[in-house]
């Protein structure tokens, strides 16, 4: 069977009509979910582009890869689902954003177009003690609004993907096509007709909660991104309308790709997977972009549709992006190897096909060690409960079904301490927070030395110039 993976960047997985978000104009995603299975509680393993994508393609958590931030390469000793498919006769083509950091090879993909590997990556990740601010971060919010984006790279990726699906090559399967898009990543400007789909009179601002109780590591992120002050209503609304408009924008690509499969007679032999690398806070809890442990940042969309997939089904149990490694390998008719024996993820195909005896693991782990936090944080979700372990700064726990906005911290409830202890035990079973935090910082110090050795002085200072330091802290 062929595999069409459609991946977008920075999409909150709850923001689709099929996921129950009222007012979202996502007709093609809704149609895809109607003829397939929606994983309604899918999580990334780290809410940042490079570590999330490295984890996704290898099926391993970031603490295993030592891929902590947007400047961390992962070497080719880590095999990807591309290696599995290519070695077993299934070619993999990738159009669009992959987001790996040099030095890196092809990571098992036969053909890659439109991707731009990061030569060095984001130096801000290496200044966590003392903390730095990201110069100009707040200005990103000012760019939101209606804008003509015709001819952008996403449209080129879409057209190239259509060419592939309409080619003789696509008729000679099995194959895998990874069609990868940058939107709805900030800055949040969208085509005017899609921006105008979202009437400000029908939009509610995300809840702030009690910011006086915001954990230190989340206050760190607000400081780093220059958003300690609440964004004014006009700017906030423009960003919401722009972000939602960009989700409708990528929805059009989904519709076009699915239509091409049907027109070319490929739909009955192609598994379609739609997902994102992480989400977007969009002002919830006073926070923007990703990097945070809250649901808008760590929840991602995940729809699986194709032959034998149960139509209209919803999986509410938590699943992880690392589950897609074995899912893709199985869908392509390939096999895992002995090197995959330690993979934590499991194929979602049996459950998506309606096998009553199949189950998902039901426990997910996410973590963050990148720019803007002095220590790492870790979260685990099992059932309706989610625990956030802020290394060195305590815990929070939420019932994300009854309290989806995460406004009632159950870690403050003495009657919930048994659940807290159980979930914290799961965190420590899956990762040692002390070891991961210490190792991440040591690796980042070494990477900073690599920058200094491989950049000329002017280049190094230009990269460092993106980071602003408090004179009293330097």
Protein Blocks (a to p, Z undefined) as FASTA:
>chain_A
ZZdddddehiafklcfklopghiacfklmmmmmmmccdfbbcdfbdcfklmmmmmmnopa
fklnopabfkbccdfkbccfklmmmmnopacddedjekpaddddeeopabaghiacdfkb
pfklmmmbccdddehklmmmmmgccddfehiaklmmmmmmmmmmmpmklmmccddddddd
fbfcdcddddfklmmmpcfklpccddebjmklgcfklmmmmmmnopmbacdfklmmmmmm
mmmmmmmmmmmmmmmmmmmmmmnopmmmcccddddfbdceklpahiahehiabfklmpcc
dddedehiaghiacfbdcdfklmmmmmmmmnopacdfklmmpmbdcfklmmnopakbcce
hiacdddfbehiabdcddddehjbccdddehiapadddfklmmnopacfklpmklmmmmm
mmmmmmmmmocfklmmmmmmmmmmmmmmmmmmmpcfklmmmmmmmpccdfklZZ
